[in-house]
Amino acid sequence: MSERSFEEYNLSEEIKRALAVLKYEEPTEVQGEVIPQALKNQDLVVKSQTGSGKTASFAIPICERIDWEERKPQALILTPTRELAVQVREDITNIGRFKRIKALAVYGKEPFSKQREELKQKTHVVVGTPGRVMDHIDRETLVLDEIKYLIIDEADEMLNMGFIDEVEAIIKELPRDRVTMVFSATLPKDVEALCHKYMKDPVNIEIESTGITTDTIEHRVIEVKDEDKLSLLKDVTVVENPDSCLIFCRTKEHVDTVYSELEEANYSCERLHGGLEQQDRFAVMDGFKLGNFRYLVATDVAARGIDVDNVSLVFNYDVPMEKESYVHRTGRTGRAGKQGKAITFVTPYEEKFLRAIERYVGFEIPRMDAPSQGEVAKGKAAFEEKISGRRVVRNNKTARINQGITKLHFNGGKKKKLRAVDFVGTIAKIPGVTADDIGIITVHDQMSYVDILNGKGSLVIQAMENTPIKGKKLRVSKAIK
């Protein structure tokens, strides 16, 4: 942990207030290195593992430097997966909440027209996958004139997924006078070449990876035969009795098998893999964050967007083939300074993969014995009691920052010649309400949404029921979305 504090960075009151609500108490190592440099508008190449707090390391300076008045996007963030795009957008929205920063995620498998409409609104930050971002650039729905920041997140993963050419094509369309930051868990030659080609004297920051995985996470390995894995999984979950648990499998077939078996045994569980529809994947992810179920069975590709503060146990049902995946998977627990546990099942065939992982993380993972039938019997009652109750999420960052925020729906928009300033002007005149109580405003053709902060939602609804905006009487209600 860095000894620094966020106070040192001279951040605006709005950003400091959001960090306090989000419980960002002191900068992680990567934040301590990146934030001061980024605030000086320095190009950066950052080598840092997942779970190290890297999203906030670029989100905080971006939110700080955004000019709220400017309608066109000022920051573009490229991510390899849709899940990560959604996660990063959420983090930017949370950190920029009181500064009213509007961030939008654009990705495939979602209607283009919906994103095009959103991009017509004032948008400060666009987060997206390379294919869909390029699509918007080609169709001239994403305006790049005001882009001051380009962030390439998980650059090594972009390379693995074959996106590097698209990333290069996007870079060529951007204004030359910008700040570029590249974040990557590893730095393959192609990524380095890309950095040298398009960046101005970048500062290299490297955060040691092994510290992250051992400080707050207890790692264990259990030797098991393939045919005994399912019954062992049930025994270990009874004894460990986690509040929330991620179970990683190598293939979607394994995910389906484990999921069916656990569901049959009345576990509160869901599954996540690339074979599911995008909409269902997002629904599962949201459900896990909200605590609607306790166990999530997933493949590696699905793991990238899982940012839940209180996953207490990660299971590697299969040893990952790629050693980097071990860090990605286990980095889902022990987050935000909490303690976590990672248990890996290893079959005789997988021993060689495990040895490669141990060399990569720099320590030998201690072995543990399978629980005895006595231990399982002893833990059964507490396990049964917990499995029937709903998981309590005490630390959902988005829920915390949204406490006291009400999204209002008005049945009028651009067609009635209404603009964001008209809503601000009217609402800020309500006794007991100031402009600081008004959050993000989105004006569509036929309707508008206004976020009201600081618990003043019902006060505003009451007042607006009889108050016209720009001479027009509008219906107002709490938004469903």
C-alpha positions as CSV (number, residue, x, y, z in Angstrom):
1,M,0.0,0.0,0.0
2,S,1.2,3.5,-0.7
3,E,1.6,5.9,2.2
4,R,0.1,8.7,0.1
5,S,-3.3,10.0,0.5
6,F,-5.8,11.4,-2.1
7,E,-5.6,14.8,-0.4
8,E,-2.1,15.3,-1.9
9,Y,-3.5,15.5,-5.5
10,N,-5.4,18.8,-5.1
11,L,-8.6,17.2,-6.4
12,S,-11.8,19.1,-6.7
13,E,-14.4,18.8,-3.9
14,E,-16.8,16.9,-6.1
15,I,-14.2,14.2,-6.8
16,K,-13.0,14.0,-3.2
17,R,-16.6,13.6,-2.1
18,A,-17.2,10.7,-4.5
19,L,-14.0,9.0,-3.4
20,A,-15.1,9.3,0.2
21,V,-18.5,7.7,-0.5
22,L,-16.9,5.0,-2.6
23,K,-14.5,4.3,0.4
24,Y,-11.3,4.9,-1.6
25,E,-9.4,5.7,1.5
26,E,-5.8,5.8,0.3
27,P,-4.3,5.2,-3.2
28,T,-3.2,1.7,-4.2
29,E,0.3,1.4,-5.5
30,V,-0.7,1.9,-9.1
31,Q,-2.9,4.9,-8.2
32,G,-0.1,6.4,-6.3
33,E,2.2,6.2,-9.3
34,V,-0.3,7.0,-12.1
35,I,-2.5,9.8,-10.7
36,P,0.2,12.5,-10.2
37,Q,1.7,11.8,-13.7
38,A,-1.7,11.7,-15.4
39,L,-2.7,15.0,-13.7
40,K,0.4,16.5,-15.4
41,N,-1.0,15.2,-18.8
42,Q,2.0,12.9,-19.2
43,D,1.8,9.9,-21.7
44,L,2.0,6.7,-19.7
45,V,2.7,3.0,-20.3
46,V,1.5,1.1,-17.2
47,K,2.2,-2.6,-16.5
48,S,-0.2,-3.6,-13.8
49,Q,-2.3,-6.7,-12.9
50,T,-6.1,-6.7,-12.6
51,G,-7.4,-6.0,-9.1
52,S,-4.7,-3.4,-8.5
53,G,-7.0,-0.4,-8.8
54,K,-5.9,0.6,-12.2
55,T,-9.3,1.8,-13.5
56,A,-9.5,4.4,-10.8
57,S,-5.9,5.4,-11.5
58,F,-7.0,6.8,-14.9
59,A,-10.7,7.5,-14.0
60,I,-9.8,10.0,-11.2
61,P,-7.5,12.2,-13.4
62,I,-9.9,12.1,-16.3
63,C,-12.9,13.1,-14.2
64,E,-10.8,15.8,-12.6
65,R,-9.7,17.3,-16.0
66,I,-13.0,17.0,-17.9
67,D,-14.5,20.3,-18.8
68,W,-18.2,19.9,-17.9
69,E,-19.4,22.6,-20.3
70,E,-18.0,20.8,-23.4
71,R,-20.7,18.8,-25.2
72,K,-18.4,16.6,-27.3
73,P,-16.5,13.6,-25.9
74,Q,-13.1,14.5,-24.3
75,A,-11.9,11.0,-23.3
76,L,-12.0,7.7,-25.3
77,I,-11.3,4.5,-23.4
78,L,-10.8,1.3,-25.4
79,T,-11.4,-2.1,-23.7
80,P,-11.2,-5.6,-25.2
81,T,-14.6,-6.9,-23.9
82,R,-18.1,-5.6,-23.5
83,E,-18.2,-6.5,-19.8
84,L,-15.1,-4.5,-19.1
85,A,-16.5,-1.5,-21.1
86,V,-19.6,-1.5,-18.9
87,Q,-17.5,-1.9,-15.8
88,V,-15.2,1.0,-16.7
89,R,-18.2,3.2,-17.6
90,E,-19.8,2.5,-14.2
91,D,-16.5,3.4,-12.4
92,I,-16.2,6.7,-14.3
93,T,-19.8,7.5,-13.6
94,N,-19.4,6.8,-9.9
95,I,-16.1,8.8,-9.5
96,G,-17.6,11.7,-11.6
97,R,-21.0,11.5,-10.0
98,F,-21.0,14.8,-8.2
99,K,-19.3,16.5,-11.1
100,R,-22.1,15.3,-13.3
101,I,-19.7,13.5,-15.7
102,K,-21.7,11.6,-18.4
103,A,-20.0,8.4,-19.6
104,L,-21.3,6.1,-22.3
105,A,-20.4,2.5,-23.1
106,V,-20.5,1.5,-26.8
107,Y,-20.1,-2.2,-27.9
108,G,-21.5,-4.7,-30.3
109,K,-24.6,-6.8,-29.9
110,E,-26.5,-3.7,-28.7
111,P,-28.6,-1.6,-31.2
112,F,-26.4,0.9,-33.0
113,S,-29.3,3.4,-33.1
114,K,-29.7,3.5,-29.3
115,Q,-26.0,4.4,-29.0
116,R,-26.2,6.9,-31.8
117,E,-29.1,8.7,-29.9
118,E,-27.0,8.7,-26.7
119,L,-24.0,10.2,-28.5
120,K,-26.2,13.1,-29.6
121,Q,-26.4,14.1,-25.9
122,K,-23.7,15.9,-24.1
123,T,-21.2,13.0,-23.4
124,H,-17.9,13.5,-21.6
125,V,-16.4,10.1,-21.8
126,V,-16.9,7.2,-24.3
127,V,-15.8,3.7,-23.3
128,G,-16.0,1.0,-26.0
129,T,-14.8,-2.1,-27.8
130,P,-12.6,-1.3,-30.8
131,G,-15.0,-2.8,-33.4
132,R,-18.0,-0.7,-32.3
133,V,-15.9,2.5,-31.7
134,M,-14.6,2.2,-35.3
135,D,-18.1,1.7,-36.5
136,H,-19.2,4.9,-34.9
137,I,-16.2,6.8,-36.3
138,D,-17.0,5.4,-39.8
139,R,-20.6,6.5,-39.6
140,E,-19.6,9.9,-38.1
141,T,-21.7,9.4,-35.0
142,L,-18.7,9.7,-32.7
143,V,-17.1,13.2,-32.9
144,L,-13.4,13.1,-32.1
145,D,-12.4,16.8,-32.4
146,E,-12.3,17.4,-28.6
147,I,-10.7,14.1,-27.5
148,K,-7.9,15.0,-25.1
149,Y,-7.4,11.6,-23.5
150,L,-7.0,8.1,-25.0
151,I,-6.8,5.2,-22.7
152,I,-6.1,1.7,-24.0
153,D,-7.0,-0.8,-21.2
154,E,-5.8,-4.4,-21.1
155,A,-3.7,-3.8,-24.2
156,D,-2.3,-7.4,-24.1
157,E,-5.8,-8.8,-24.2
158,M,-6.6,-6.6,-27.3
159,L,-3.6,-8.2,-29.0
160,N,-4.8,-11.8,-28.0
161,M,-8.2,-11.0,-29.4
162,G,-6.9,-9.7,-32.7
163,F,-8.0,-6.1,-32.1
164,I,-4.6,-4.4,-32.5
165,D,-5.2,-3.3,-36.1
166,E,-8.5,-1.7,-35.2
167,V,-6.9,0.1,-32.2
168,E,-4.3,1.5,-34.6
169,A,-7.0,2.6,-37.1
170,I,-8.8,4.4,-34.2
171,I,-5.6,6.2,-33.1
172,K,-5.0,7.5,-36.6
173,E,-8.4,9.3,-36.5
174,L,-7.7,11.1,-33.1
175,P,-6.3,14.6,-32.6
176,R,-2.5,14.5,-32.3
177,D,-2.6,16.8,-29.4
178,R,-3.8,14.4,-26.7
179,V,-2.6,12.4,-23.7
180,T,-2.3,8.6,-24.3
181,M,-2.2,6.0,-21.5
182,V,-1.7,2.3,-22.1
183,F,-2.5,-0.3,-19.4
184,S,-1.5,-3.9,-19.7
185,A,-0.8,-6.9,-17.4
186,T,2.1,-7.9,-19.7
187,L,3.9,-5.9,-22.4
188,P,4.3,-8.0,-25.6
189,K,6.5,-6.6,-28.4
190,D,3.5,-5.5,-30.5
191,V,2.1,-3.5,-27.7
192,E,5.5,-1.9,-27.0
193,A,5.8,-1.1,-30.7
194,L,2.3,0.6,-30.7
195,C,3.3,2.7,-27.7
196,H,6.5,3.9,-29.3
197,K,4.8,4.8,-32.5
198,Y,1.9,6.9,-31.2
199,M,3.1,8.2,-27.8
200,K,5.1,11.3,-26.8
201,D,8.0,10.3,-24.4
202,P,5.9,8.0,-22.4
203,V,6.8,7.4,-18.7
204,N,7.0,3.6,-17.9
205,I,5.3,2.5,-14.7
206,E,5.6,-1.1,-13.6
207,I,3.8,-2.4,-10.6
208,E,5.1,-5.8,-9.2
209,S,2.4,-8.3,-9.7
210,T,3.0,-10.9,-7.0
211,G,2.3,-8.6,-4.0
212,I,-1.3,-8.2,-5.1
213,T,-2.0,-11.9,-5.1
214,T,-0.6,-12.7,-1.6
215,D,-1.2,-9.8,0.7
216,T,-5.0,-10.2,1.0
217,I,-5.5,-13.7,-0.5
218,E,-4.9,-17.1,1.0
219,H,-3.9,-19.5,-1.8
220,R,-4.5,-23.3,-1.5
221,V,-4.3,-26.3,-3.8
222,I,-6.2,-29.6,-3.3
223,E,-5.1,-32.7,-5.3
224,V,-8.1,-34.5,-6.8
225,K,-9.0,-37.1,-9.4
226,D,-11.2,-35.8,-12.3
227,E,-14.2,-38.0,-11.3
228,D,-14.2,-36.8,-7.7
229,K,-14.2,-33.0,-8.5
230,L,-18.0,-32.4,-8.2
231,S,-18.4,-34.2,-4.8
232,L,-15.3,-32.5,-3.5
233,L,-16.6,-29.1,-4.6
234,K,-19.7,-29.6,-2.6
235,D,-17.8,-30.8,0.5
236,V,-15.4,-27.8,0.4
237,T,-18.2,-25.3,-0.1
238,V,-20.0,-26.7,2.9
239,V,-16.9,-26.4,5.1
240,E,-15.8,-23.0,3.7
241,N,-19.5,-21.7,3.6
242,P,-18.6,-18.5,1.7
243,D,-20.8,-15.4,1.6
244,S,-20.1,-15.3,-2.1
245,C,-18.1,-17.5,-4.4
246,L,-16.8,-17.6,-7.9
247,I,-16.1,-21.0,-9.5
248,F,-13.9,-20.9,-12.6
249,C,-14.0,-23.6,-15.3
250,R,-12.0,-24.0,-18.4
251,T,-14.8,-24.6,-20.8
252,K,-18.5,-23.7,-21.1
253,E,-19.4,-27.4,-21.0
254,H,-17.8,-27.6,-17.6
255,V,-19.6,-24.5,-16.5
256,D,-22.9,-26.0,-17.6
257,T,-22.2,-29.3,-15.8
258,V,-21.1,-27.7,-12.5
259,Y,-24.0,-25.2,-12.6
260,S,-26.6,-28.0,-13.2
261,E,-25.1,-30.1,-10.4
262,L,-25.1,-27.2,-7.9
263,E,-28.6,-26.1,-8.9
264,E,-29.9,-29.7,-8.4
265,A,-28.4,-29.5,-4.9
266,N,-30.3,-26.3,-4.2
267,Y,-27.3,-23.9,-4.3
268,S,-28.2,-20.3,-5.0
269,C,-26.3,-20.1,-8.2
270,E,-26.0,-18.7,-11.8
271,R,-23.6,-19.3,-14.7
272,L,-21.7,-17.0,-17.1
273,H,-20.0,-18.0,-20.4
274,G,-19.6,-16.8,-23.9
275,G,-22.4,-19.1,-25.2
276,L,-25.0,-17.0,-23.4
277,E,-26.7,-14.0,-25.0
278,Q,-25.1,-10.7,-24.1
279,Q,-28.2,-9.4,-22.4
280,D,-28.3,-12.5,-20.2
281,R,-24.6,-12.1,-19.4
282,F,-25.2,-8.5,-18.2
283,A,-28.3,-9.6,-16.2
284,V,-26.2,-12.4,-14.4
285,M,-23.4,-9.9,-13.7
286,D,-25.8,-7.4,-12.2
287,G,-27.6,-10.1,-10.2
288,F,-24.3,-11.2,-8.7
289,K,-23.3,-7.6,-7.8
290,L,-26.7,-7.1,-6.1
291,G,-26.5,-10.3,-4.1
292,N,-29.4,-12.1,-5.8
293,F,-27.4,-15.4,-5.7
294,R,-24.3,-16.6,-3.9
295,Y,-22.4,-18.8,-6.3
296,L,-21.4,-17.9,-9.9
297,V,-19.9,-20.5,-12.2
298,A,-17.9,-18.8,-15.0
299,T,-15.3,-19.2,-17.8
300,D,-12.2,-16.9,-18.0
301,V,-13.6,-14.7,-20.7
302,A,-16.6,-13.8,-18.5
303,A,-14.3,-13.0,-15.5
304,R,-12.9,-9.8,-17.0
305,G,-15.9,-7.6,-16.1
306,I,-16.5,-8.9,-12.6
307,D,-15.7,-6.2,-10.1
308,V,-17.5,-7.1,-6.9
309,D,-15.9,-6.0,-3.6
310,N,-16.9,-8.9,-1.5
311,V,-16.2,-12.2,-3.2
312,S,-14.9,-14.2,-0.3
313,L,-13.9,-17.4,-2.2
314,V,-12.6,-18.1,-5.7
315,F,-12.5,-21.7,-6.8
316,N,-10.4,-22.9,-9.8
317,Y,-12.4,-26.0,-10.6
318,D,-10.0,-26.4,-13.5
319,V,-6.4,-25.2,-13.4
320,P,-6.1,-22.4,-16.0
321,M,-4.0,-23.2,-19.0
322,E,-2.6,-19.7,-19.2
323,K,-0.6,-18.7,-16.1
324,E,-1.9,-15.0,-16.4
325,S,-5.4,-16.3,-16.0
326,Y,-4.6,-17.5,-12.5
327,V,-3.9,-13.9,-11.4
328,H,-7.0,-12.6,-13.2
329,R,-9.2,-15.2,-11.6
330,T,-7.9,-15.0,-8.1
331,G,-7.7,-11.2,-8.2
332,R,-11.5,-11.3,-8.0
333,T,-11.3,-11.9,-4.3
334,G,-9.3,-10.1,-1.6
335,R,-10.3,-6.8,-3.3
336,A,-10.6,-3.4,-1.7
337,G,-8.4,-4.5,1.2
338,K,-10.6,-7.4,2.3
339,Q,-9.3,-10.9,2.9
340,G,-10.1,-13.6,0.4
341,K,-9.3,-17.2,-0.3
342,A,-8.5,-19.0,-3.6
343,I,-8.7,-22.8,-3.8
344,T,-7.4,-24.7,-6.9
345,F,-8.3,-28.3,-7.7
346,V,-5.4,-30.0,-9.4
347,T,-5.6,-33.4,-11.2
348,P,-2.4,-35.4,-11.9
349,Y,-2.6,-34.2,-15.6
350,E,-2.7,-30.5,-14.5
351,E,0.4,-30.6,-12.2
352,K,2.6,-29.2,-15.0
353,F,0.3,-26.2,-15.5
354,L,0.3,-25.5,-11.8
355,R,4.1,-25.6,-11.7
356,A,4.1,-22.9,-14.5
357,I,1.7,-20.8,-12.5
358,E,3.9,-21.1,-9.3
359,R,6.9,-19.9,-11.3
360,Y,4.9,-17.0,-12.7
361,V,3.6,-15.8,-9.3
362,G,6.9,-16.4,-7.6
363,F,5.8,-18.7,-4.7
364,E,4.7,-22.3,-4.1
365,I,1.0,-22.6,-3.4
366,P,0.5,-24.5,-0.2
367,R,-1.4,-27.9,-0.5
368,M,-4.4,-28.6,1.7
369,D,-6.2,-31.9,2.4
370,A,-9.8,-32.5,1.3
371,P,-12.2,-32.0,4.2
372,S,-13.0,-35.1,6.2
373,Q,-16.6,-36.4,6.3
374,G,-16.7,-35.3,10.0
375,E,-15.8,-31.7,9.1
376,V,-18.5,-31.7,6.3
377,A,-21.1,-33.1,8.7
378,K,-20.2,-30.5,11.3
379,G,-20.5,-27.6,8.8
380,K,-23.8,-28.8,7.3
381,A,-26.2,-26.9,9.5
382,A,-24.5,-23.5,9.2
383,F,-24.2,-24.1,5.4
384,E,-27.9,-25.0,5.0
385,E,-28.9,-21.9,7.0
386,K,-26.8,-19.5,4.9
387,I,-27.8,-21.1,1.5
388,S,-31.5,-20.4,2.2
389,G,-30.9,-16.7,3.0
390,R,-30.3,-13.9,0.5
391,R,-26.7,-12.7,0.3
392,V,-26.3,-9.2,1.8
393,V,-24.1,-7.0,-0.2
394,R,-22.6,-4.5,2.2
395,N,-20.2,-2.9,-0.2
396,N,-21.7,-2.3,-3.6
397,K,-19.9,0.8,-4.7
398,T,-22.6,1.9,-7.2
399,A,-25.4,1.4,-4.7
400,R,-23.5,3.5,-2.2
401,I,-22.8,6.4,-4.5
402,N,-26.5,6.3,-5.8
403,Q,-27.9,6.5,-2.3
404,G,-29.8,9.7,-2.1
405,I,-30.0,10.0,-5.9
406,T,-33.4,9.9,-7.6
407,K,-33.7,9.7,-11.4
408,L,-36.7,11.7,-12.6
409,H,-38.6,11.2,-15.9
410,F,-40.2,14.1,-17.6
411,N,-42.5,13.6,-20.6
412,G,-40.9,16.3,-22.8
413,G,-37.6,16.9,-24.6
414,K,-36.1,18.3,-27.7
415,K,-39.3,18.3,-29.7
416,K,-40.7,20.7,-27.1
417,K,-37.5,22.9,-27.5
418,L,-36.3,21.9,-24.1
419,R,-32.6,21.9,-23.2
420,A,-30.6,20.8,-20.1
421,V,-30.3,24.5,-18.9
422,D,-34.0,24.9,-18.8
423,F,-34.3,22.0,-16.3
424,V,-31.5,23.4,-14.2
425,G,-32.9,26.9,-14.2
426,T,-36.4,25.7,-13.1
427,I,-35.3,23.1,-10.5
428,A,-32.7,25.2,-8.9
429,K,-35.4,27.8,-8.0
430,I,-37.3,25.3,-5.8
431,P,-36.9,26.3,-2.1
432,G,-34.3,24.1,-0.5
433,V,-32.7,23.0,-3.8
434,T,-29.6,24.4,-5.5
435,A,-27.8,23.6,-8.7
436,D,-25.5,21.3,-6.7
437,D,-28.4,19.0,-6.1
438,I,-28.9,18.4,-9.8
439,G,-26.9,15.6,-11.4
440,I,-26.7,14.2,-15.0
441,I,-29.4,15.4,-17.4
442,T,-30.3,13.6,-20.6
443,V,-32.7,15.2,-23.0
444,H,-34.2,12.9,-25.7
445,D,-36.7,13.9,-28.4
446,Q,-39.9,13.0,-26.4
447,M,-38.6,12.7,-22.8
448,S,-35.9,13.8,-20.4
449,Y,-34.1,12.3,-17.4
450,V,-32.7,14.3,-14.5
451,D,-30.7,12.9,-11.6
452,I,-31.5,14.7,-8.3
453,L,-28.8,14.2,-5.7
454,N,-28.6,14.5,-1.9
455,G,-31.9,12.9,-1.1
456,K,-34.0,15.8,-2.6
457,G,-35.8,13.7,-5.2
458,S,-39.3,13.7,-3.5
459,L,-39.0,17.4,-2.8
460,V,-38.4,18.1,-6.5
461,I,-41.2,15.8,-7.7
462,Q,-43.6,17.5,-5.4
463,A,-42.6,21.0,-6.5
464,M,-42.5,20.1,-10.2
465,E,-46.0,18.6,-10.3
466,N,-47.3,22.2,-10.5
467,T,-44.3,24.0,-12.0
468,P,-43.9,24.5,-15.8
469,I,-40.5,24.3,-17.5
470,K,-40.1,27.1,-20.1
471,G,-43.9,27.6,-20.0
472,K,-44.6,23.9,-20.7
473,K,-46.4,21.8,-18.1
474,L,-44.7,18.3,-18.0
475,R,-45.6,15.1,-16.2
476,V,-42.9,14.1,-13.8
477,S,-42.3,10.7,-12.1
478,K,-39.5,8.5,-10.7
479,A,-37.8,6.9,-13.6
480,I,-38.0,3.1,-13.9
481,K,-34.7,2.7,-15.6
